[in-house]
Amino acid sequence: MASPCEVLIDDVSDRCARRIARIAAAEAYRVEQHWSRYRKDNIIHRINTADGQAVRVDEETGRMLDYAQTLWQLSQGRFDITSGILRRAWHFDGSDRLPTAAAIRSLLSQIGWDRVQWERPRFRMPSGMELDFGGIGKEYAVDRSLQQIRSASAAPVLINFGGDIVCDGPRASGAPWQVGLRHCKASDDACNGLELEGGGVATSGDAFRYVLHNGIRYGHVLDATTGWPVPGAPASVTVKAAHCTLAGMLATLALLQGEHAAAFLDAQKAVYRLQPR
């Protein structure tokens, strides 16, 4: 998951806690193995090296492709799982290395969901393009891990994979789980965090992955139609929703709305915390 992962388990024996943790870890590893672009033994590698040929995908990958297509449509192309190749120009390591406009333009010619052919169960895209599930995989892994745990235990749990969080009930005492928010001003009500008795929480923002150039902070969430962050976007958006996948979708789509992030979330009747720049 490329981030610290934890499972908080309330009021159970050490033996039970270890079993629950193993279940969550196994599902996280399974999702990562299946879709990580860093591996050479999975469906993503087969698609990315198919050189323009159609690839038959499994049912679970097909559902993820459907979901990615929906996000592309909802965002008017700003969210696009073919845009991962922008990492060749952007290095969000806290440095001041800003890509050139020419470097971005050269990559945009290899981006665009409208250029792929997806008709279940076969997927085809032009040679040179790539898929990257990094923008949607972690939230899915969080939700899936909770589902797997529930097949074995009813213990109160909260799963946190790098800030993507889910639970399906309160703590053993009946009290809600307390979810804190980082990198906000002490005077901001958002610092009070969120209470969670069920559902998911996800955050999109520039707290950890960014470029700082001439005093301007460029976050890692990029508009796939331009190759650049959306001007006027808040520093971060945290959303609480029915499950983590939905929370992540709303947080990312809001960030891609730039200065209209709050209006977008209000229109969705979302529960959220927004950190301005």
C-alpha positions in Angstrom: 0.0 0.0 0.0 3.1 2.3 0.0 2.1 3.7 3.4 1.8 2.7 7.1 -1.1 0.4 7.7 -2.9 -0.6 10.9 -5.9 -2.4 12.3 -7.3 -1.1 15.6 -9.1 -3.9 17.4 -11.1 -3.2 20.5 -11.6 -5.5 23.5 -10.5 -8.9 22.2 -7.8 -11.4 23.2 -4.3 -11.3 21.8 -4.9 -14.4 19.8 -8.1 -13.0 18.2 -6.3 -9.7 17.4 -3.5 -11.5 15.7 -5.9 -13.5 13.6 -7.8 -10.4 12.5 -4.5 -8.6 11.7 -3.4 -11.5 9.5 -6.7 -11.4 7.6 -6.4 -7.7 6.9 -2.8 -8.0 5.8 -3.5 -11.0 3.5 -6.2 -9.0 1.7 -4.0 -5.9 1.4 -1.2 -8.1 -0.1 -3.6 -9.8 -2.4 -5.0 -6.5 -3.8 -1.4 -5.1 -4.2 -0.2 -8.2 -5.9 -3.2 -8.2 -8.3 -2.9 -4.6 -9.5 0.4 -3.0 -8.5 2.2 -1.4 -11.5 5.5 -2.3 -9.9 5.1 -6.1 -10.4 5.6 -8.1 -13.6 3.3 -11.1 -12.7 -0.1 -9.5 -12.7 -2.9 -8.3 -15.0 -1.7 -4.7 -15.0 1.7 -5.7 -16.3 0.0 -7.8 -19.1 -2.1 -4.9 -20.1 0.7 -2.4 -20.0 3.0 -4.6 -22.2 0.3 -5.8 -24.6 1.6 -3.5 -27.3 -1.9 -2.6 -28.5 -3.4 -6.1 -28.3 -6.6 -6.9 -26.5 -6.2 -8.5 -23.0 -8.8 -10.7 -21.4 -9.3 -9.5 -17.8 -10.8 -11.3 -14.7 -14.2 -10.3 -13.2 -12.7 -8.2 -10.3 -10.5 -6.2 -12.6 -13.4 -5.7 -14.9 -15.4 -4.1 -12.0 -12.4 -1.8 -11.3 -12.3 -0.8 -15.0 -16.0 0.0 -14.9 -15.4 2.1 -11.7 -12.5 3.9 -13.3 -14.6 4.7 -16.4 -17.4 6.1 -14.1 -14.8 8.4 -12.4 -13.5 9.5 -15.7 -17.0 10.5 -16.8 -18.0 12.2 -13.5 -14.8 14.2 -13.6 -15.1 15.2 -17.2 -11.8 13.5 -17.9 -9.8 15.0 -15.1 -9.5 11.7 -13.3 -8.0 9.1 -15.6 -6.2 5.9 -14.8 -4.2 6.2 -17.9 -2.5 9.3 -16.5 0.0 7.5 -14.3 2.7 8.1 -16.8 2.8 11.7 -15.7 5.1 10.4 -12.9 7.9 10.5 -15.6 7.7 14.3 -15.4 6.5 14.9 -11.8 8.5 13.9 -8.8 6.5 14.7 -5.7 9.4 14.4 -3.2 9.2 17.8 -1.6 11.9 19.3 -3.9 11.6 22.3 -6.1 11.9 20.3 -9.4 9.0 21.5 -11.6 8.5 19.8 -15.0 8.7 21.8 -18.2 5.5 22.4 -20.2 7.1 20.6 -23.1 7.6 17.5 -20.9 4.0 17.5 -19.9 2.7 18.0 -23.4 4.8 15.0 -24.7 3.1 12.8 -22.1 -0.5 14.0 -22.7 -0.4 12.4 -26.1 -0.3 9.0 -24.3 -3.2 9.7 -21.9 -6.9 9.4 -22.4 -9.6 6.9 -21.4 -11.5 7.8 -24.5 -8.7 6.1 -26.5 -9.1 2.7 -24.9 -11.5 -0.1 -25.9 -13.3 -1.7 -23.0 -15.9 -4.3 -23.8 -16.1 -7.0 -21.1 -14.0 -9.1 -20.7 -11.5 -7.6 -23.2 -9.5 -4.5 -22.7 -7.3 -2.8 -25.4 -5.4 0.4 -25.4 -2.9 1.9 -27.9 0.8 0.9 -27.6 2.7 3.2 -25.2 -0.2 3.9 -22.9 -0.4 2.5 -19.3 -2.9 1.8 -16.6 -2.3 2.7 -13.0 -4.8 1.8 -10.3 -2.9 3.7 -7.7 -5.6 6.3 -7.4 -8.4 3.9 -6.5 -6.7 0.7 -5.2 -6.0 1.6 -1.6 -9.5 2.6 -0.7 -10.8 -0.6 -2.3 -8.3 -2.7 -0.3 -9.5 -1.0 3.0 -13.2 -1.9 2.2 -12.2 -5.4 1.1 -10.2 -6.1 4.2 -13.1 -5.2 6.5 -15.3 -7.6 4.5 -12.8 -10.4 4.9 -12.5 -9.7 8.6 -16.3 -9.9 9.0 -16.3 -13.4 7.5 -14.3 -14.5 10.6 -15.0 -12.1 13.5 -17.6 -9.7 14.8 -15.0 -7.8 16.9 -15.0 -4.0 16.7 -12.3 -2.9 14.3 -11.1 0.2 12.5 -8.8 -0.3 9.5 -6.4 2.5 8.5 -4.3 2.1 5.4 -2.3 5.4 5.1 -5.2 7.6 6.2 -7.9 5.7 4.2 -10.1 4.4 7.0 -13.2 2.2 7.5 -15.2 0.7 10.2 -18.7 -0.8 10.4 -19.6 0.0 14.0 -18.6 1.8 17.2 -16.1 0.7 19.8 -16.9 -2.1 22.2 -18.1 0.5 24.7 -20.5 2.0 22.2 -18.4 5.1 21.8 -17.5 6.3 18.3 -14.0 5.9 17.0 -12.1 9.2 17.0 -10.3 10.1 13.7 -7.8 13.0 14.0 -6.8 15.2 11.1 -3.2 16.3 10.5 -1.7 19.6 9.2 -4.4 22.0 10.2 -4.4 25.3 12.2 -5.1 24.9 15.9 -7.9 27.5 15.6 -9.7 25.5 12.9 -12.7 23.5 13.9 -11.5 20.7 11.5 -8.8 20.0 14.1 -11.5 18.5 16.2 -11.4 15.6 13.8 -14.3 13.2 13.0 -16.3 10.8 15.0 -16.9 7.5 13.2 -19.5 4.9 14.2 -19.5 3.3 10.7 -18.4 4.1 7.2 -15.2 5.3 5.6 -13.0 8.4 5.7 -10.5 9.4 3.0 -8.3 12.4 2.4 -6.8 13.9 -0.8 -4.2 16.6 -0.5 -0.6 17.7 -0.6 0.6 17.0 2.9 3.1 14.4 2.0 3.6 14.4 -1.8 4.3 17.8 -3.4 6.7 20.0 -5.2 7.5 23.4 -3.7 8.7 25.8 -6.4 9.1 29.6 -6.0 6.9 29.5 -2.9 4.1 27.6 -4.7 3.1 24.1 -3.4 2.1 21.7 -6.2 0.1 18.7 -4.9 0.3 15.2 -6.5 -3.4 15.1 -7.6 -3.1 16.0 -11.3 -5.8 17.0 -13.8 -5.3 14.4 -16.5 -6.5 16.8 -19.2 -3.7 19.3 -18.5 -1.1 17.3 -16.6 -1.0 19.9 -13.9 -2.7 20.3 -10.5 -5.9 22.3 -10.6 -5.4 26.0 -9.7 -7.1 27.1 -6.6 -7.6 23.7 -5.1 -7.6 23.4 -1.3 -4.6 22.0 0.5 -6.6 18.9 1.5 -10.1 17.5 1.4 -11.3 14.9 4.0 -14.7 13.1 3.4 -16.8 10.8 5.5 -19.0 8.5 3.5 -20.8 5.1 3.6 -17.5 3.3 2.8 -13.9 4.2 2.1 -14.1 3.8 -1.7 -16.9 6.4 -1.9 -15.1 8.7 0.5 -12.0 8.5 -1.6 -13.9 9.2 -4.8 -15.6 12.3 -3.4 -12.4 13.6 -1.9 -10.4 13.3 -5.1 -13.2 14.6 -7.4 -13.6 17.6 -5.1 -9.9 18.4 -5.2 -10.1 18.3 -9.0 -12.8 20.9 -8.8 -10.2 23.4 -7.7 -11.7 26.5 -6.1 -15.2 24.9 -6.5 -14.3 22.0 -4.2 -16.7 23.0 -1.4 -19.6 23.7 -3.8 -19.1 20.3 -5.3 -19.2 18.5 -1.9 -22.2 20.6 -0.8 -24.0 19.5 -3.9 -23.3 15.9 -3.0 -24.5 16.5 0.6 -21.2 15.2 1.7 -19.8 15.3 5.3 -16.3 16.8 4.9 -13.5 18.9 6.2 -11.6 21.2 3.8 -8.2 22.8 4.5 -7.5 25.9 2.5 -4.0 26.9 1.4 
